[in-house]
């Protein structure tokens, strides 16, 4: 599992470790890892042209010490000092002793650089790049150089992933001691490029701010039927979805549900004929949800329009997933009063409506938004988007690490809802069902797309492949 710790936690751990070590040891560890990564990226260090963008403070110091190491290995290293009077003094001295030079013309050295180290701002930076740094960042990004961020791309927020102003997009980010939440959450994740973690010996708490499941973690969550299992013991999921206008939503939600591990799927709604035509194994009912038969979890909302069913499902005593049209006008008090778990799966627009804020705010402040929704509704919330986040009242926010932009296609969310609801019916807690479903769905999207446009139904069909990918890969380890 990949974990991310907030700035306060990281700085506390750094102070505790530095108190036990000779002065400068921690920075040297970071610089050694940074320089080694840069050397590997360059392939040939001798004769390479490296430019350091050096801000004030320790982030600039890391860049200067790493630059000194690269200079000693034969690279031509130039430093652009954004605040010469506040540059890290020991780092600058080590840099010049190693043969590094301070650039007279920043734009001249950037134009011919092979690699640029972004040491402008560190994990304490807020609010985007300062105006004097913007031209340098643009020149670095406009060159042919590889851009490597020191700990965090300058201009993004380490704790939230927000990018409130202009930021310097990196090809690679070398982060020290721990992943920061912003490196895992868009929009900052997009600026980070490939993230490389350099361990420096920090003693971090066991509970992080965010966590991202990997194959092995998801494999541990996925249900495996026992020899004596039957369809009812494996769990039955009910799906209330579709309408005269959107019958396909019913088909797609059922498609996801059938591939989520539950033993049977009950469908309630006007799309029964379409569902049976595609999936004859579905148990179809044309009555109300409370007349459909016993289920272990409900999914309600995909393509429902103004149709009935939401109130009846919320009144049940089993876990409920609410998506799409089911989220419209959802009453927080009604959700909080439920005796069983509730999982809400909004996209940014639906989340904005639930919070009463502009969509742009949700997209810019994804971490804060998902936490606020979980607190307001007393529910587990899966916020869909370029970075899918899962939050509940307890524990770190989970960040989904799979997916592809090709998943932004009509009906994809319906498949996800059915899949997550099926995992709920197998007995997984809402947090784990949402996390495993998002991971499987994203991986299936990759398999279905293979770098080209795909469809929601193709994603559903790729779910067994994704499931086997996860379980078989984990079994080999």
VENGIDA-V25212 format. One line per field, one symbol per residue. ss: DSSP state (H for helix, E for strand, - for the rest). phi: phi as a letter, one per 40 degrees, with the letter a starting at -180 (. if undefined). burial: 1 if it has 16 or more other ideal C-beta (glycine too) atoms within 10 Angstrom, else 0. A space follows every 10 residues. Layout:
BEGIN
ss->???
phi->???
burial->???
END
This chain:
BEGIN
ss->-EEE--HHHH HHHHHHHH-- ----HHHHHH HHHHHHHHHH HH------EE EEEE---HHH HHHHHHHHHH HH---EEEEE E--HHH--HH HHHHHHH--- EE---HHHHH H---EEEEE- ---------- HHHHHHHHHH HH---EEEEE ---------- ---------- -EEEEE--E- HHH----HHH HH-EEEEE-- ---------E EE--HHHHHH H--------- -----EEEEE ------HHHH HHHHHHHH-- ---EEEEE-- -HHHHHHH-- --EEE---HH H-----EEEE ---------H HHHH----EE EE-HHHH--- -HHHHH---- -EEE---HHH HHHHH---HH HHHH-HHHHH HHHHHHH--E EEE-----EE E-----EEE- ----HHH--- -HHHHHHHHH HHHHH----H HHHHHHHHHH HHHHHHHHH- -----HHHHH HHHHHHHHHH HHHHHH-
phi->.cbbbccdcc cccccccccb bddgcccccc cccccccccc ccgbccgcbb bbcbccgccc cdcccccccc ccchccbbbb ccbdcbcdcc cccccccchc bcccbdcccc cbccabccbc bbcccaggcc dccccccccc ccccccbbcc gadchbcccb gcbcacbccb cbbbbbgacc dccbbcccdc ccgcbbcbcb gccbccbccb abcbdcccdc cccbcccccb cccchbbcbb agaccbcccc ccccdcccbb hccabbbbic cdccccccbc ccccbbccdc bchcbcabbb hdgcgccchc ccccccbbdb bbbfccccgc cdcccccccb cbbbbccdcc cccccgbcdd ccccbccccc cccccccfbc bbccidbcbb bacbgcccbc bbhadcccad gccccccccc cccccchcdd cccccccccc cccccccccf gbdbbccccd ccccccdcdc ccccccc
burial->0111111011 0111001000 0000011111 1011111110 1100100111 1111111111 1111111111 1110111111 1100001100 1101100101 0110010011 0011111111 1110100111 0011011011 1010111111 1111111111 1110011111 1111111111 1111111111 1110110101 0100000111 1111101110 1110000000 0001111111 1110011111 1111111111 1111111111 1101110110 0111100010 0100111111 1111001011 0111010111 1111111001 0000100100 1111111101 1111100000 0111111111 1111001011 1111111111 1100011111 1111011010 1111111111 1111111111 1111111111 1111111110 0001111111 1110011011 1001000
END
